[in-house]
Amino acid sequence: MGKKTAFLLALAACCMGFVSCGEEPAESPAETTTTAATTVPVPTQTTVETQKPTPADITGLTIAQRAEQLTAQKGHVSDETGTIDRDSLKTLNERAEAIAQNSGIQVAAVITNDLSTLTPEAFAAEYYNSLYGAGTSGFLVLVNNMTGKDLIHTSGMCSHYLPQDALTLAITKATPHIVTQDYAAAVDQIFSLADQMPDTIFDYSGILSKEQYAQFCEIAEDAIKDESKHFSVLLVDTRTWQTANSLQSYADAQRGSLADDGLLVVDVQTMICAVSGDFSGASTTTAELNAILKDTASKPITAAVKEYYKQVKALQ
């Protein structure tokens, strides 16, 4: 079954609550008209054609090596088919970077004709983990021209807050673009899933359950009365910030990226924290919360978050 046929079936199936994906069809030959070559000059390539990169040579490369190539280019979108023009690819990479800075989640996309020996699910998971690490928060869009099964792999808090029906709907809406090989439009549309993510509690460590995450969001919402103010919490593990001079310098940098008024960063492995903010007493708050985190007899992270937002509430 071709993707075009699958799309038509998907439209009909939406009424019955069912979505189907199929195989990539073979191209049908296009009719051509021959003209006299002696009087008509040979046309030059169009601008769009010259901007399109050549398909990536991935012969013999592992999934991790393919991901490493993308990381080396400081990219988030890998079009191994060479279909997306350079300007569109640059725009998609900039959008992915902006999502990471503004929403605290990683987004990526891979358009490929070669899954190696893996299933689509295993390929997407391994590629995402090679890019960002297992347990981080984000998602990867796989446009799969090998078997025709396109999908979205989620990780961390995205697995909690992007349910399967939302992922299926996003793929269904993007299918018309995929069928016509307008991959840039398809990826751009699916990246909009990032808008459904909360923007106050960031769990890079992946330790929070959906219930715990919702609890922290409620605590934050109750404390922040001024909607123009942003006081966030970021949970990390040691490897996330260990290249920085200190956890405090990492917190300062992250607060700058998020443009927050205050940010609490907690390392869930070492159980230490740092508070960054333009308010007096930030360093004192850091010391108080570190003392709370040493009390392992209770739920120290929850207690530290509650105390942080208690002090945030007093600032307003």
N, C-alpha and C positions, 0 to 999 in steps of 0.2 A: 504493500500500500504506500503510495507516495505521500510526501508532506502536504501537497495541495489537496489530495483526497482526504488525508487525515484531518486537515483543517476544516473541510466542508462537513465531514462527519462530526467533528468537535462542535461545530455550530449547532448541528441538529441535536447532538448529545447533551448540550448545555441545558436544553429544556427537560431532559430526563436526569440531569445531575451526573453525566458521565463524560469523561474526556479521553480521547484516544490519540496515541502518537504512532507514527509509522516509519517506513523506510524512505530514504532519499531516492527520488525518481531519476531515471536516466534522462539526459537532455534530449529533446526531440530536435531533429534537424530543421533549421530555418530555411525558407525559400530564398534564393538569391537571384539577382538579375544581372546579366553580364552586359557591360558597355564597352565601347571601343577604347582600347588603352592608348591609342596613338594621339588622341585629342584631349584626354582628361588627365590632369596631373595627379600623381599619387598623393592622397591626403596625408597630412602629418598627424601624429598622435594628439589627442585632446589633452588639455591641462589635467583633467581628472585622471586620465589614464597614466600620465607620467608621474602623478602623485602617488599612485598605488604601489606599495612595496611588493616585491616578489614573494611568493610563498616561502615560508620558513623551511630550512633544511633541518629536519629533526631525525634524520636517519641514524639509528643506533643510540639515540639519547634516551635516558630514563626520564620518568615524569619529573623527578627532582631536578635533573639537569635542565629540562625545558623550563621549569619554574625559575631556576637560577638565572637563566638567560633573561627572563622578563624582569627579575629583580635587579640585575645588572644595568638594565636600561631604565631603571626607576619607573617602571610601568606597572599597570594593574590590568590592562586588557591585552591579551595575546591573540592576534588574528593569524593563525598559522596558515590560512588559505590565501593570504595576500589580497583579500577582497575589499577591505575597508581602506579608503584613501587616508593619506597621512594626516591631513587636517582634522578629519573626523576622529581618527585614533588619538590625536593629541587632545582634542576636546573631551573625549571619554576618559582619558587618563587624568585630566585636570579635574573632572567631576568626581572621579573616584577619590582623588586626593582631598578634595574639599569635603566629601562625606566623612572621610577618616578624621579630618581636623574638626569638623563641626558636630558630628554625631558620635564620634568615638568608636566607630565600627569599620571593619575592612571590607571592601567590595572589590570583586575581580570578575573577569570574564575570559573564557577561552573559546575560540572558534576553531575547530579542528576536523580533519578527515581521518585522524589516526588516534585511537584509544590505546594503542599498544595491545597488550593481551588482557586488559582490564575491562570490567563492566563499566557502564557510564557512571554509576554511583561511586564505584571504587576509584575511578579516574579522577572525578571531581573532588572527592575527599582528599586523595593523595596530593593533588595539585594545590588545593587550598592550604593544606597543612605544610607543604613545602614552602609556600609563599609567606605565610603568617604564623604558623605554629598551631598545633592541635590545642583546642580549648579556648583560643582567642575568639572574639565576637565578630562575626561577619558572615558574608555569603559569597558564593561563586556561581556565576551563570555559565553553564556548559551548552554551547550550540554544537550539537553532535551530528556531523555529516557522515559519520561512518555507519551508524545503525539507525539514525533518524530520531533517537530518543533524546530530546532536549530536557534539561532539568536544572534545578537550583539546589546547590548544597549549602546548608546552613550550619553555623558553629556558634558555640557560646550562647550569649543572651539572644541572638537572632533565632536560635532553635526554640527558645521559649516564646518569643513574641511574634514570630512569623509562622502561623499554622499552615498545615499542608494545603488547605483549601485556598489560602492566599497565594501560595506558590504556584498551584495549579492554574489559578485564574491569571496570574502574571504571565505564565508561559502561553496560555491560550490567547491572551490579548496580543502577545508579541509574535504569534505564529504567522500572521499575514506578512510581516516584515521579513521573517526568517524564510518563508517560501519564496519571496522575491529577492532573496540574498541582500536585503537592506539590513545588514547585521548591526550597523551603527545605531539605527533607529530602534531595533529590537533591544539591544543592550541598554541604551539610554532609557527606554521605557521601564525595563525591569529594575534598573538602578533606583527607580522611584520607590521601591519597597523600603528603602532606607528611611523614607519620610514617616513610616509607621512605627519607627522605634522611639522609645522614650529618650529624653535628652538631658536628664538630670543625674541618674545613677548609671555609671559605666562600670561594667564588670568584665575587665580584660582577663581576669583569672578564671572565669567560668565556674566559680564555686556556688553561686547563688541559685537556689531553686526559683521557679516562677513565683511561688508564694512569698519567699523572702524578698525578691526583687520588688514585688507589689507593695510589701510592707515598707520598704525603704522609700519608695516613691510617695506613699501616703505620708510618711514622716516629713519628707521634704516639702510636700504640698502644704501641709499644715503650718510649717515654719515660715515659708516664704510668702509674705503678704504683699510685697511690692513686686508686681509682675515684670517690672523693668530690671529687677535684680536676678542674678544667677549664682546660686551656691550649689556646687555639685560634689559628688563622691565618686572616686575612681578606685577600684580594687584591682591590684596587679600582683604578679609574683616577681620574685627577685630578678629573673632573667629579663623582664621587661625594661627595667630601669638601670641595670647594673653597669651599662656603658656610661651613664652620667656620673658626675663627680660625687653626687650624694642624692639621697631620696628627696631632699629639700630642693635641690636644683632641678631635679626632674619634675617635681610638683609645680615649681615656678614656671617652667617651660610649658607644661601641659595647660596650666591655667591661662597662659598667654595665648596658646593655640585655640582654646575653647572660648576665649574672651569672657571669662567668668569673673565675678566679684570675689568669689572665694572657692577654694577647692581643697577637699580632704583626700589625700592619697594614702591608701593602706596596703602594705605589702602583706599578703595573707600567708606567706611562708615564714617570714621572720617575725611577723606580728609587730611591726613598727609602722609609724605613720608620720606624715608631714602635712601641715596646713599652710597653704599659700593664699594670701589675700591682701587687699589694700586697706585693711582695717587694723586699728591698734589692738594688740593682744593676740595676734596670730601665733607668735612664738610661744606665748604662755599656753594657748589652746593646744598647740602641738605637744607640749610637755604633759598637760593634763590627760590628753587622749592616749599618749604612750603609756601612761600609768594604768589607764583602764585596760589597754590591750594586754598588759602583763598578767591580768587576773583571768587565768584560764579556767577557773572553777565555774564561770558562768558562760554567757555568750558574748565574748569581748568585742567582736566586730559590731554586733548589733548595739551593744551598750555605747561604743565609741561613736557610732553614727547618730544615735539618739542625743548624746551629749553635744556633738558638733552642731546639730540643728537646733538644739536648745539655746546654744550661744548665738547662732545665726538669728534666731527669733528675737533675742534680746537686743540685737544690733539695729533692728528696724523700728 
